[in-house]
Amino acid sequence: VVVNEKFGVRLTDIISPTERVKQLA
């Protein structure tokens, strides 16, 4: 569960900036 949580945080950390760039673009 802990590993899954870390993976989820990593995924969000990567997706968040990407989504922001898409919105700006």
C-alpha positions as CSV (number, residue, x, y, z in Angstrom):
1,V,0.0,0.0,0.0
2,V,2.8,2.4,0.9
3,V,4.6,1.7,-2.4
4,N,1.3,2.2,-4.3
5,E,0.8,5.5,-2.5
6,K,4.3,6.7,-3.5
7,F,3.6,5.6,-7.1
8,G,0.4,7.6,-7.0
9,V,2.2,10.7,-5.7
10,R,4.8,10.3,-8.4
11,L,2.1,10.0,-11.1
12,T,0.3,13.1,-9.8
13,D,3.6,15.0,-9.6
14,I,4.3,14.2,-13.2
15,I,0.7,14.7,-14.5
16,S,0.1,18.0,-12.6
17,P,2.8,20.0,-14.5
18,T,1.8,18.4,-17.8
19,E,-1.8,19.4,-17.3
20,R,-0.8,22.9,-16.4
21,V,1.3,23.2,-19.5
22,K,-1.7,22.0,-21.6
23,Q,-4.0,24.5,-20.0
24,L,-1.4,27.3,-20.6
25,A,-1.0,26.2,-24.2
